[in-house]
Amino acid sequence: MSENIKVRLSYDPTGRDPNNLVGSEPHTLSATVGIPYKIITMDHGGFYTRTLRVYDSTYKQLVVGQDYIYTYKHAVLSQQLGLNICSAIVFLDKTRTGKVYVTAQMVGGDNAFSLTVIQDYVAFYKTKPATYVPVNDDYVGNEPQWQPGELDRERWRLDTYQPFNNEIYAMARANAGATGDYEQAFRDQVKADYDAFLDRFNDRLDRHIADMANPHKDAKKHIGLDLVNNFAVATPTEAQTGTANNLYLTPELSWGVVQKLALDPLNLHISNQNNPHKTTPATINAPTKTVVDQRANAKYGRNDRVANASLFTDGTTSYTYAQFVDYARRNIPAGNFAAGGANGYLDPYRYANGIPSIDAVYRGEGQWITWEAITQYQGGGSMPDVLIMGSATSPEVGHALAISQPWANTAAVGSMIFYTVYETYVWGAGNGTFTNHFTVIYASFKTATGWIRV
């Protein structure tokens, strides 16, 4: 039968193959002879320790280093793959009993499989002081290097003839001493015993397995098929037309029927925006288009000009905007306004539009304007101009800014531009100094040959 035996898990040197992930493998904890701790190994041999997870019977995750440790390290294979690989799990709580569940990524391919993991660790533990507490990776295994497929037969027999194997295993362990050094002899003995056992009926078993001509005269009722009709599976067309009643539907065919007969028409109906239910304004309590048009036509359009919209009126006379501002300024009932501030002047916001400030002047058309902005109205002519700018950081900077203005090019000879500079001076006095700050007015003067700084 050896040609039909397959290794359960393929070799995974990456530790990421999803086929080698074993989840919730159950184990019942029982006493381990020769050691006060309970030890288990996973059914498929060595595992990658970074993937190991252990849960108690209620699926509460246990903590590595606190509830359990991993050991029996496969040093050679770990070094080759660069990933830590072990085979044994030792539970630190000596009183723990019952079931546990283990999840891990297995190495597979029998590269990290040993038949004597528990016995080897017990022999190692006996060399330690009585107070010794197991820790991670405390024992490096002495497993042999299995050749590809060499363990197929042994592992198959471990699963198939476990009770018989346990007895041989116990006898071989007693005879061999249960250490890694004797594992080769134990392997040879197990193989010899099983080969002799299987030789008695291997040929008959192979013939029975190969006999596909109903060797036991099985009928449908023997396997619960007497209630199932011998129908074929429908084609997609047969499933969607529904004309035959002697065919079976698979889940995929059932989904195709639902999609064609229900989902596709429903989605088509949902996407149809062409008044699919003959909706009218009355059904949604909305005015008709005629009513909406009548109401809209009575309103001014966005670009329509409202009659007399640019005029103001006092009830008798109509004014343009400029006339109204002039009229309001000339007819302010000053006696009705409360004096502003301690000086008794009217609120400057009452005089004109814009924002009054310390730098603003009042123009004749009813507008507050700053000195900087008013310079644009001082065009250059034949007569010299007096121009005013804001402040500058230095006389040099102020001069450069002044003569770079557009109106400086057209200003007449003799024109002057004034600007202020905030200056700080420090003087020495005896053993100390004092500082004064000044706001100095500077000017630039236009000569026949160009601007100069005064």
C-alpha positions, 0 to 999 in steps of 0.5 A, spaced: 500 500 500 505 504 500 504 507 493 498 510 495 500 513 501 501 521 501 504 525 506 498 529 509 501 536 509 506 539 503 513 542 505 512 549 507 519 553 508 515 560 508 510 559 514 505 562 510 502 556 506 494 556 507 494 549 506 498 548 512 494 552 517 491 547 522 486 550 526 483 548 533 486 541 533 483 538 540 488 535 545 486 532 552 491 533 557 493 527 561 499 526 566 506 525 563 510 519 566 516 522 569 515 529 569 510 533 573 508 537 567 503 535 561 506 535 554 503 535 548 505 534 540 501 536 534 499 531 529 503 533 524 509 534 527 513 541 527 510 548 527 512 555 526 512 558 533 510 565 531 504 562 529 502 558 535 496 559 539 493 555 545 486 555 547 482 552 553 476 548 553 472 555 553 476 557 547 479 563 552 486 564 549 492 562 553 498 566 554 505 563 552 510 564 557 505 564 563 500 558 561 505 554 557 511 554 553 514 551 546 520 547 546 523 541 542 526 546 537 528 543 531 535 547 530 538 545 524 531 546 520 530 553 524 537 555 522 536 553 514 529 557 514 530 563 518 524 561 522 523 558 529 520 551 529 518 546 535 514 540 536 512 540 544 508 544 548 509 544 555 503 546 560 506 550 566 500 549 570 500 542 573 493 542 575 490 544 568 486 538 565 481 537 560 481 539 553 485 544 549 485 547 542 491 548 538 492 552 532 499 553 528 502 553 521 505 547 520 512 545 517 509 539 513 513 534 509 516 530 515 522 535 515 520 536 523 517 530 525 519 526 531 516 519 534 519 520 541 518 528 542 515 527 549 520 521 551 526 525 549 523 531 553 522 527 559 529 525 559 532 532 558 527 534 564 530 529 568 537 532 568 535 538 571 534 540 578 527 538 582 526 546 582 527 547 574 521 550 571 521 549 563 522 555 558 521 556 551 526 553 547 529 549 553 531 543 549 534 542 542 531 536 539 535 530 536 530 528 531 533 524 525 533 527 518 527 523 514 528 522 507 522 524 503 516 519 503 520 515 509 515 517 514 508 516 510 507 508 512 509 510 519 504 516 519 499 512 516 499 506 521 499 511 527 492 513 524 489 507 522 492 502 527 493 507 533 491 502 539 495 496 536 501 501 535 500 504 542 502 497 545 508 496 540 510 504 541 510 502 549 514 496 548 519 499 543 520 505 548 521 501 554 526 497 550 530 503 547 530 507 553 526 513 549 531 518 547 533 521 541 539 517 540 535 510 540 530 513 535 533 510 529 533 503 532 525 504 534 524 506 527 527 500 524 523 496 529 516 499 528 517 498 521 519 491 521 513 489 526 508 493 521 511 490 515 510 483 518 503 484 520 501 487 513 504 482 509 498 477 512 493 481 508 496 486 504 494 483 497 487 482 499 486 489 502 489 492 495 484 487 491 478 489 495 480 497 495 481 496 487 474 492 486 469 497 484 464 492 481 460 493 487 463 488 491 458 488 497 452 488 493 450 495 495 444 498 494 441 505 494 437 504 500 444 502 504 446 509 503 440 513 504 439 514 496 432 510 496 429 517 497 433 520 491 431 520 484 436 519 479 435 526 475 440 529 471 443 536 473 439 541 468 443 546 464 442 553 465 437 554 459 433 548 462 433 551 469 431 558 466 425 556 462 423 551 467 420 547 462 422 540 465 420 537 472 425 531 472 432 535 473 436 538 479 438 545 480 445 546 483 446 552 487 449 556 481 443 554 477 438 556 482 442 563 483 442 564 475 434 563 475 433 568 481 437 573 477 434 572 470 427 572 473 427 576 479 433 581 479 434 583 472 427 585 471 427 589 478 434 592 476 431 594 470 425 597 473 429 601 478 433 604 473 427 606 468 426 613 469 421 614 464 415 615 468 414 607 469 408 608 474 405 613 470 406 618 475 402 625 475 403 631 479 396 630 482 399 623 485 405 627 488 401 633 490 405 638 486 402 643 481 402 642 474 407 645 469 402 650 466 401 653 474 408 653 475 409 657 468 404 662 470 407 663 477 414 664 474 412 669 468 409 673 473 416 674 477 422 678 474 427 674 470 434 673 473 437 678 467 430 683 467 431 690 469 425 692 474 422 699 473 425 704 477 429 700 481 435 705 480 431 710 483 430 712 491 424 716 493 422 720 499 414 719 497 414 725 493 421 726 489 425 720 485 433 720 486 438 717 483 443 713 488 448 719 487 443 724 488 440 720 494 447 720 498 448 728 496 441 729 499 442 725 505 448 728 507 446 735 506 439 734 510 442 730 516 438 732 522 444 733 526 440 735 532 437 728 533 443 725 533 447 723 540 454 726 540 459 721 539 464 721 544 467 726 549 468 731 544 461 731 542 462 730 534 457 726 530 459 719 528 463 719 522 460 713 519 454 718 518 458 722 514 459 718 508 460 711 505 466 707 507 470 706 513 473 712 517 480 711 520 486 716 522 489 715 515 482 716 511 480 723 508 473 725 506 472 726 499 466 730 496 462 724 493 461 722 499 466 717 500 472 715 506 478 714 502 485 713 505 491 717 503 495 711 500 488 710 495 487 718 494 494 718 490 491 715 484 487 721 483 493 725 483 495 725 476 502 728 473 501 734 469 505 741 468 504 743 475 508 740 480 505 735 485 505 733 492 504 726 493 503 722 500 505 714 501 505 710 507 510 708 512 517 705 510 522 701 514 528 706 512 529 712 508 532 708 502 526 703 502 521 709 502 525 712 496 525 706 492 518 704 493 516 712 491 519 712 485 517 705 483 510 707 483 506 708 476 504 716 477 512 717 479 513 717 472 508 722 470 509 727 475 512 734 473 519 736 475 518 739 482 513 734 485 515 731 492 513 724 495 512 724 502 513 718 507 514 716 514 519 712 517 519 709 524 526 710 527 530 708 533 536 711 536 540 709 542 545 714 546 550 712 551 549 716 558 554 715 563 554 707 565 548 706 561 544 707 555 537 710 553 533 709 547 528 714 543 523 712 538 521 717 532 517 718 526 520 722 521 518 724 515 522 723 509 521 726 502 523 724 495 524 730 490 523 730 482 529 734 479 530 735 471 534 729 471 530 724 476 528 723 483 533 724 489 532 723 496 531 729 500 
